[in-house]
């Protein structure tokens, strides 16, 4: 028989992928569907495919489908927007899962870092599980167990290249990166290897805009998605060049400070937070400085109410101002927020 389709649409709610104006032409040859042409629009780009898919379950659903992408938008959501150009091939022989392999270039990708909420998952109490005392009765009306499908699980071997225009923003970060990655493993457990390197960017930290001077994210594979990171952001504060160093693993990064000329950590943080030497801090500012240092060290031994309030409200900068007898101001709470990359209120 002959298969024809026109004006078809495919949509993936999870990633925001949408193929529209899809046209399909093919024919059945025995138990094999031969795809002569498949064309669709994806954003401002296109997707095309041809090949065959066998419906022979006893042979493991053999297939060979070639896919070509030309600036096709593969993801579109609040957090991620990405398009791709390149070639993929989906093959399957025997009982092994199908293999999706190829090489893709990412012309432009945007990723928005989403601030994680501070709400905790409540623990349910008083809920118990009682096992069934009698075996379940078999009536013959139960749903049959599903047989493995041709596309139930895919093995992956995809090279991803983004020489530029990989934009990452959010939580004070405005940056552009390049990437050279390989996606392996399976659709159930992906394995990512390669490097993402900084092109340019800025980091909003403590009400200041730091220039990113170094940046690298290294993916080493494994079952845990936890790359190693190294980011250095630099800013001149008064007469000192301050570096904010972010390193370690993405799931548990470490923040340290260095400066030229060299100063102790508490002195550097004092200049970042208050714009002055630690010797000039008020008693309240000194307490806030100690709390900030304790929080950054990861000791977890102290209370950091300002940090929690800043995280909960999304404010970029929050600090306590000591009393000023000259102006008649009492102890106050100062807050600041970047409205855009260039406007700070």
RAZI-V254952 format. One record per residue. N is the residue number from 1. RES is the residue in three letters. SS is DSSP state (A for helix, B for strand, O for the rest). PHI is phi in radians with two decimals (NA if undefined). BURIAL is 1 if it has 24 or more other C-alpha atoms within 12 Angstrom, else 0. Layout:
# RAZI-V254952
n & res & ss & phi & burial
N & RES & SS & PHI & BURIAL
N & RES & SS & PHI & BURIAL
This chain:
# RAZI-V254952
n & res & ss & phi & burial
1 & UNK & O & NA & 0
2 & UNK & B & -1.93 & 0
3 & UNK & B & -2.03 & 0
4 & UNK & B & -2.36 & 0
5 & UNK & B & -2.62 & 0
6 & UNK & B & -2.60 & 0
7 & UNK & B & 1.24 & 0
8 & UNK & B & -1.42 & 0
9 & UNK & B & -2.40 & 0
10 & UNK & B & -2.15 & 0
11 & UNK & B & -2.45 & 0
12 & UNK & B & -1.92 & 0
13 & UNK & O & -1.20 & 0
14 & UNK & O & -1.19 & 0
15 & UNK & O & -1.76 & 0
16 & UNK & O & 1.41 & 0
17 & UNK & B & -1.21 & 1
18 & UNK & B & -2.49 & 1
19 & UNK & B & -1.79 & 1
20 & UNK & B & -2.19 & 1
21 & UNK & B & 0.89 & 0
22 & UNK & B & -1.34 & 1
23 & UNK & B & -2.15 & 1
24 & UNK & B & -2.25 & 1
25 & UNK & B & -2.38 & 1
26 & UNK & B & -2.86 & 1
27 & UNK & B & -2.65 & 0
28 & UNK & B & -1.59 & 0
29 & UNK & B & -2.14 & 0
30 & UNK & O & 1.21 & 0
31 & UNK & O & -1.72 & 0
32 & UNK & B & -2.07 & 0
33 & UNK & B & -1.63 & 1
34 & UNK & B & -1.68 & 1
35 & UNK & B & -1.58 & 1
36 & UNK & B & -1.32 & 1
37 & UNK & B & -2.56 & 1
38 & UNK & B & -2.51 & 1
39 & UNK & B & -2.22 & 1
40 & UNK & B & -2.69 & 1
41 & UNK & B & -1.65 & 1
42 & UNK & B & -2.36 & 1
43 & UNK & O & 1.17 & 1
44 & UNK & O & -1.60 & 0
45 & UNK & B & -1.96 & 1
46 & UNK & B & -2.35 & 1
47 & UNK & B & -2.29 & 1
48 & UNK & B & -2.37 & 1
49 & UNK & B & -2.65 & 1
50 & UNK & B & -2.73 & 1
51 & UNK & B & 2.52 & 1
52 & UNK & B & -2.55 & 1
53 & UNK & B & -2.34 & 1
54 & UNK & B & -1.55 & 1
55 & UNK & O & -1.71 & 0
56 & UNK & O & -1.39 & 0
57 & UNK & A & -1.14 & 0
58 & UNK & A & -1.16 & 0
59 & UNK & A & -1.67 & 0
60 & UNK & O & 1.48 & 1
61 & UNK & O & 0.97 & 1
62 & UNK & O & -1.07 & 1
63 & UNK & B & -2.76 & 1
64 & UNK & B & -2.72 & 1
65 & UNK & B & -2.20 & 1
66 & UNK & B & -1.74 & 1
67 & UNK & B & -2.14 & 1
68 & UNK & B & -2.11 & 1
69 & UNK & B & -2.05 & 1
70 & UNK & B & -2.29 & 1
71 & UNK & B & 0.90 & 1
72 & UNK & B & -1.37 & 1
73 & UNK & B & -1.39 & 1
74 & UNK & B & -1.74 & 1
75 & UNK & B & -2.52 & 1
76 & UNK & B & -2.68 & 1
77 & UNK & O & -2.63 & 0
78 & UNK & O & -1.11 & 0
79 & UNK & O & -1.68 & 0
80 & UNK & B & -2.48 & 1
81 & UNK & B & -2.39 & 1
82 & UNK & B & -2.60 & 1
83 & UNK & B & -2.19 & 1
84 & UNK & B & -2.53 & 1
85 & UNK & B & -2.27 & 1
86 & UNK & B & 2.71 & 1
87 & UNK & B & -2.21 & 1
88 & UNK & B & -2.22 & 1
89 & UNK & B & -2.42 & 1
90 & UNK & B & -1.89 & 1
91 & UNK & B & -2.25 & 1
92 & UNK & B & -2.72 & 1
93 & UNK & O & -2.47 & 0
94 & UNK & O & 1.35 & 0
95 & UNK & O & -1.35 & 0
96 & UNK & O & -1.14 & 0
97 & UNK & O & -1.05 & 1
98 & UNK & B & -1.10 & 1
99 & UNK & B & -1.92 & 1
100 & UNK & B & -1.86 & 1
101 & UNK & B & -2.32 & 1
102 & UNK & B & 2.70 & 1
103 & UNK & B & -2.39 & 1
104 & UNK & B & -2.23 & 1
105 & UNK & B & -1.88 & 1
106 & UNK & O & -1.79 & 1
107 & UNK & O & -1.11 & 1
108 & UNK & O & -2.73 & 1
109 & UNK & B & -2.35 & 1
110 & UNK & B & -2.22 & 1
111 & UNK & B & -2.19 & 1
112 & UNK & B & -1.82 & 1
113 & UNK & O & -1.23 & 0
114 & UNK & O & -1.65 & 0
115 & UNK & O & -1.16 & 0
116 & UNK & O & -1.33 & 0
117 & UNK & O & -1.20 & 0
118 & UNK & O & -1.62 & 0
119 & UNK & O & -1.21 & 0
120 & UNK & O & -1.70 & 0
121 & UNK & O & -1.34 & 0
122 & UNK & O & -1.16 & 0
123 & UNK & O & -1.61 & 0
124 & UNK & O & -1.41 & 0
125 & UNK & O & -2.12 & 0
126 & UNK & O & 1.35 & 0
127 & UNK & O & -1.84 & 0
128 & UNK & O & -2.17 & 0
129 & UNK & O & -1.88 & 0
130 & UNK & O & -1.88 & 0
131 & UNK & O & -1.15 & 0
132 & UNK & O & -1.14 & 0
133 & UNK & O & -1.41 & 0
134 & UNK & O & -1.98 & 0
135 & UNK & O & -1.09 & 0
136 & UNK & O & -1.19 & 0
137 & UNK & O & -1.35 & 0
138 & UNK & O & -1.61 & 0
139 & UNK & O & -1.86 & 0
140 & UNK & O & 1.62 & 0
141 & UNK & O & -1.71 & 0
142 & UNK & O & -1.19 & 0
143 & UNK & O & -1.22 & 0
144 & UNK & O & -1.22 & 0
145 & UNK & O & -1.18 & 0
146 & UNK & O & -1.25 & 0
147 & UNK & O & -1.36 & 0
148 & UNK & O & -1.01 & 0
149 & UNK & O & -1.64 & 0
150 & UNK & O & -1.19 & 1
151 & UNK & O & -2.03 & 1
152 & UNK & O & -1.13 & 0
153 & UNK & O & -2.54 & 0
154 & UNK & B & -2.08 & 1
155 & UNK & B & -1.44 & 1
156 & UNK & B & -2.14 & 1
157 & UNK & B & -2.67 & 1
158 & UNK & B & -2.17 & 1
159 & UNK & B & -1.58 & 1
160 & UNK & B & -2.01 & 1
161 & UNK & B & -2.22 & 1
162 & UNK & B & -2.37 & 1
163 & UNK & B & -1.14 & 1
164 & UNK & B & -2.91 & 1
165 & UNK & B & 1.02 & 1
166 & UNK & B & -1.81 & 1
167 & UNK & B & -1.63 & 1
168 & UNK & B & -2.18 & 1
169 & UNK & B & -2.48 & 1
170 & UNK & B & 2.07 & 1
171 & UNK & O & 0.95 & 1
172 & UNK & O & 1.57 & 1
173 & UNK & B & -1.73 & 1
174 & UNK & B & -2.27 & 1
175 & UNK & B & -2.64 & 1
176 & UNK & B & -2.18 & 1
177 & UNK & B & -2.31 & 1
178 & UNK & B & -2.09 & 1
179 & UNK & B & -2.46 & 1
180 & UNK & B & -2.41 & 1
181 & UNK & B & -2.25 & 1
182 & UNK & B & -2.28 & 1
183 & UNK & B & -1.74 & 1
184 & UNK & B & -2.13 & 1
185 & UNK & B & 1.36 & 1
186 & UNK & B & -2.34 & 1
187 & UNK & O & -1.15 & 0
188 & UNK & O & -1.46 & 0
189 & UNK & O & -2.56 & 0
190 & UNK & B & -1.30 & 1
191 & UNK & B & -2.21 & 1
192 & UNK & B & -1.93 & 1
193 & UNK & B & -2.28 & 1
194 & UNK & B & 2.22 & 1
195 & UNK & B & -2.34 & 1
196 & UNK & B & -2.02 & 1
197 & UNK & B & -2.12 & 1
198 & UNK & B & -1.26 & 1
199 & UNK & B & -1.75 & 1
200 & UNK & B & -2.90 & 1
201 & UNK & B & 2.86 & 1
202 & UNK & B & -2.33 & 1
203 & UNK & B & -2.26 & 1
204 & UNK & B & -1.44 & 1
205 & UNK & B & -2.43 & 1
206 & UNK & O & 0.96 & 1
207 & UNK & O & 1.38 & 1
208 & UNK & B & -2.09 & 1
209 & UNK & B & -1.83 & 1
210 & UNK & B & -1.68 & 1
211 & UNK & B & -1.48 & 1
212 & UNK & B & -1.33 & 1
213 & UNK & B & -1.82 & 1
214 & UNK & B & -2.46 & 1
215 & UNK & B & -2.93 & 1
216 & UNK & B & -2.68 & 1
217 & UNK & B & -2.17 & 1
218 & UNK & B & -1.94 & 1
219 & UNK & B & -1.74 & 1
220 & UNK & B & -1.94 & 1
221 & UNK & O & 1.44 & 0
222 & UNK & O & 1.58 & 0
223 & UNK & O & -1.41 & 0
224 & UNK & O & -1.78 & 0
225 & UNK & O & -1.45 & 0
226 & UNK & O & -2.58 & 0
227 & UNK & O & -1.23 & 1
228 & UNK & B & -1.47 & 1
229 & UNK & B & -2.28 & 1
230 & UNK & B & -2.55 & 1
231 & UNK & B & -2.32 & 1
232 & UNK & B & -2.16 & 1
233 & UNK & B & -2.05 & 1
234 & UNK & B & -2.16 & 1
235 & UNK & B & -2.69 & 1
236 & UNK & B & -1.51 & 0
237 & UNK & B & -2.01 & 1
238 & UNK & O & 1.00 & 0
239 & UNK & O & -1.87 & 0
240 & UNK & B & -2.21 & 1
241 & UNK & B & -1.57 & 0
242 & UNK & B & -1.85 & 1
243 & UNK & B & -2.00 & 1
244 & UNK & B & -1.72 & 1
245 & UNK & B & -1.88 & 1
246 & UNK & B & -1.99 & 1
247 & UNK & B & -2.51 & 1
248 & UNK & B & 1.58 & 0
249 & UNK & B & -1.78 & 0
250 & UNK & O & -1.05 & 0
251 & UNK & O & -1.33 & 0
252 & UNK & B & -2.61 & 0
253 & UNK & B & -1.26 & 0
254 & UNK & B & -1.99 & 0
255 & UNK & B & -1.98 & 1
256 & UNK & B & -2.28 & 1
257 & UNK & B & -2.25 & 1
258 & UNK & B & -2.43 & 1
259 & UNK & B & -2.70 & 1
260 & UNK & B & -2.27 & 0
261 & UNK & O & -1.16 & 0
262 & UNK & O & -1.16 & 0
263 & UNK & O & -2.30 & 0
264 & UNK & O & -1.11 & 0
265 & UNK & A & -1.00 & 1
266 & UNK & A & -1.14 & 1
267 & UNK & A & -1.19 & 1
268 & UNK & A & -1.13 & 1
269 & UNK & A & -1.10 & 1
270 & UNK & A & -1.05 & 1
271 & UNK & A & -1.21 & 1
272 & UNK & A & -1.19 & 1
273 & UNK & A & -1.31 & 1
274 & UNK & A & -2.06 & 1
275 & UNK & O & 1.23 & 1
276 & UNK & O & -2.62 & 0
277 & UNK & O & -1.20 & 1
278 & UNK & A & -1.09 & 1
279 & UNK & A & -1.21 & 0
280 & UNK & A & -1.77 & 0
281 & UNK & O & -1.37 & 1
282 & UNK & O & -1.34 & 0
283 & UNK & A & -1.09 & 0
284 & UNK & A & -1.16 & 0
285 & UNK & A & -1.12 & 1
286 & UNK & A & -1.12 & 1
287 & UNK & A & -1.14 & 1
288 & UNK & A & -1.11 & 1
289 & UNK & A & -1.09 & 1
290 & UNK & A & -1.08 & 1
291 & UNK & A & -1.13 & 1
292 & UNK & A & -1.12 & 1
293 & UNK & A & -1.11 & 1
294 & UNK & A & -1.11 & 0
295 & UNK & A & -1.16 & 1
296 & UNK & A & -1.21 & 1
297 & UNK & A & -1.29 & 0
298 & UNK & O & 1.38 & 0
299 & UNK & O & -1.25 & 0
300 & UNK & O & 1.18 & 0
301 & UNK & O & -1.54 & 0
302 & UNK & O & -2.18 & 0
303 & UNK & O & -1.52 & 0
304 & UNK & O & -2.21 & 1
305 & UNK & A & -1.12 & 0
306 & UNK & A & -1.16 & 1
307 & UNK & A & -1.10 & 1
308 & UNK & A & -1.15 & 0
309 & UNK & A & -1.16 & 0
310 & UNK & A & -1.12 & 1
311 & UNK & A & -1.17 & 0
312 & UNK & A & -1.20 & 0
313 & UNK & A & -1.60 & 0
314 & UNK & O & 1.39 & 1
315 & UNK & O & -1.32 & 1
316 & UNK & O & -1.24 & 1
317 & UNK & B & -2.42 & 1
318 & UNK & B & -2.53 & 1
319 & UNK & B & -2.62 & 1
320 & UNK & B & -1.67 & 1
321 & UNK & B & -1.84 & 0
322 & UNK & O & -1.25 & 1
323 & UNK & O & -1.13 & 0
324 & UNK & B & -2.19 & 0
325 & UNK & O & -1.16 & 0
326 & UNK & O & -1.12 & 0
327 & UNK & O & -1.72 & 0
328 & UNK & O & 1.38 & 0
329 & UNK & B & -1.46 & 0
330 & UNK & O & -1.50 & 0
331 & UNK & O & -1.04 & 0
332 & UNK & B & -2.36 & 0
333 & UNK & B & -1.94 & 0
334 & UNK & B & -1.87 & 0
335 & UNK & B & -2.25 & 0
336 & UNK & B & -2.45 & 0
337 & UNK & O & -2.55 & 1
338 & UNK & B & -1.39 & 1
339 & UNK & O & -1.36 & 0
340 & UNK & O & -2.35 & 0
341 & UNK & O & -1.14 & 0
342 & UNK & O & -1.98 & 0
343 & UNK & O & -2.02 & 0
344 & UNK & B & -2.11 & 0
345 & UNK & O & -2.05 & 0
